Amino acid sequence: MNAGADMNRDTVDADIVVVGAGIVGLCTAAAVVHRGGRVVIVAPGDAPVSEASGGLIRRFDLDAGPLAELASASFDHLRAIASAYCAFQPSGALTLQYGHDPLPTHVRTRTVPYASQSLNQRWPQITVAPNVIGVFESGAGWIDAPRMLVAERGDLRARGACFVHDRAVRVITTQGRVRGVVTAAGERIMARRVVLAAGAGSAALARTAQVSYPLRTRKIGYCYFRVGRDRIRNLPSVVDRVGAMWVRPCTNPDFVLAGHKVQVFGVPAVVRHEISDSDVRQIRTAVAPVFPLVADAPVVGGVTAYDAAPDSATPGPVHHCANPHGLTIAAGWNGGGFKAAPAIAELALEDRS
Ligand SMILES: Cc1cc2nc3c(=O)[nH]c(=O)nc-3n(C[C@H](O)[C@H](O)[C@H](O)COP(=O)(O)OP(=O)(O)OC[C@H]3O[C@@H](n4cnc5c(N)ncnc54)[C@H](O)[C@@H]3O)c2cc1C
């Protein structure tokens, strides 16, 4: 195998095949290279969902689910990689919640709680009701996702990882063991371990190995509002658990990026760099009560995308299959897959044999 080359052969051998070049696939491949292993990454050339990510990273999260734990464990690592690529913006993160909600015990980070009045004084752009508090995590922030992914791919190539620019269509198994994958062009990529990090696409690939890993698509998007740099100076990333919305500064200092949570499932697995008028209206309605500057700010673009959503039968963000042995599924679930990716990658490489 040529170090750092993009492969185009009938059969390629590696220690591990990673399917998917989103944040989870790239973190997994980086962890393999770090351990001295030979890795082949199979992914089509188009941009992964991860490139459209809002990229908010923080340790503090009220959700006690597996992603919150993994995000907390990932934080230092992710921030260090992003900083090395000049892709981390230390805006701080302000989580809004009801004052009577308990503070999480699983998050080991320094946070400062603000009652509504002092919060409104410190950040005059933000308005919250008297029964809402803000928990500020000063070390948190957001990542310029496209910049980080491009840099990470280049770094992996330089460190000997190989990219096969194609879709995987089937997992190869014999006698209860995984042997590799077949691509759409018929290329066979052989390895003793395969990690499916293909986002929502992992469910269909897993089925080719008779493994059930339910994942469906869920709509997610955001828009850019032109608010003006003087009005958003020192704005932190804001995650509002009460109104299920979020807003953060942008690379362009005149803009904010804002989105809200929607319960729409089964959408097409495509990323569009545009947003409909009705989606903009819904985001404005959800965001304006907390961040009134968006009420009449012009919209200058947006993203309409999807994320991978589990259901109650999905085993976990990382699933090591007993049969076929050597097959692992590693998925960034909706809402928090980016910030949890390094810990997902580490778990995916845990040797269970
Ligand atoms: C608009 C938006 C905002 C978000 N904001 C945040 C946020 O602020 N913070 C946060 O933590 N998370 C956020 N998320 C969630 C997070 O971005 C995702 O959970 C995460 O990026 C998923 O990463 P992934 O590597 O699992 O999947 P993906 O990025 O979807 O990557 C999957 C890869 O697999 C490839 N693939 C698919 N099928 C095949 C196949 N058959 N063969 C080969 N390759 C295949 C794809 O081309 C792609 O390269 C957001 C998501 C969106 C869409």
The ligand as a Gaussian input file, in Angstrom:
#p B3LYP/6-31G(d) Opt

LIG

0 1
 C      -27.069000      21.565000      10.486000
 C      -26.410000      20.736000      11.546000
 C      -25.945000      21.329000      12.716000
 C      -25.318000      20.545000      13.695000
 N      -24.801000      21.145000      14.789000
 C      -24.079000      20.415000      15.679000
 C      -23.401000      21.057000      16.747000
 O      -23.458000      22.272000      16.904000
 N      -22.646000      20.292000      17.602000
 C      -22.569000      18.935000      17.467000
 O      -21.907000      18.290000      18.267000
 N      -23.223000      18.297000      16.457000
 C      -23.951000      19.018000      15.554000
 N      -24.580000      18.408000      14.515000
 C      -24.508000      16.951000      14.443000
 C      -23.179000      16.502000      13.874000
 O      -22.718000      17.384000      12.890000
 C      -23.339000      15.096000      13.303000
 O      -23.906000      14.254000      14.275000
 C      -21.990000      14.542000      12.905000
 O      -21.307000      15.445000      12.058000
 C      -22.159000      13.208000      12.222000
 O      -20.881000      12.772000      11.845000
 P      -20.659000      11.360000      11.177000
 O      -19.215000      11.270000      10.852000
 O      -21.272000      10.291000      12.038000
 O      -21.562000      11.369000       9.849000
 P      -21.461000      12.191000       8.486000
 O      -20.858000      13.520000       8.646000
 O      -22.833000      12.059000       7.912000
 O      -20.442000      11.376000       7.623000
 C      -20.802000      10.157000       7.039000
 C      -19.859000       9.875000       5.904000
 O      -20.191000       8.606000       5.368000
 C      -20.254000       8.697000       3.962000
 N      -21.089000       7.610000       3.468000
 C      -22.422000       7.430000       3.593000
 N      -22.793000       6.273000       3.017000
 C      -21.640000       5.706000       2.553000
 C      -21.352000       4.508000       1.873000
 N      -22.303000       3.612000       1.542000
 N      -20.059000       4.254000       1.526000
 C      -19.069000       5.129000       1.850000
 N      -19.292000       6.271000       2.511000
 C      -20.576000       6.564000       2.853000
 C      -20.744000      10.094000       3.691000
 O      -20.455000      10.510000       2.380000
 C      -19.906000      10.842000       4.747000
 O      -18.595000      11.030000       4.279000
 C      -25.204000      19.151000      13.503000
 C      -25.661000      18.550000      12.329000
 C      -26.235000      19.346000      11.348000
 C      -26.662000      18.693000      10.062000

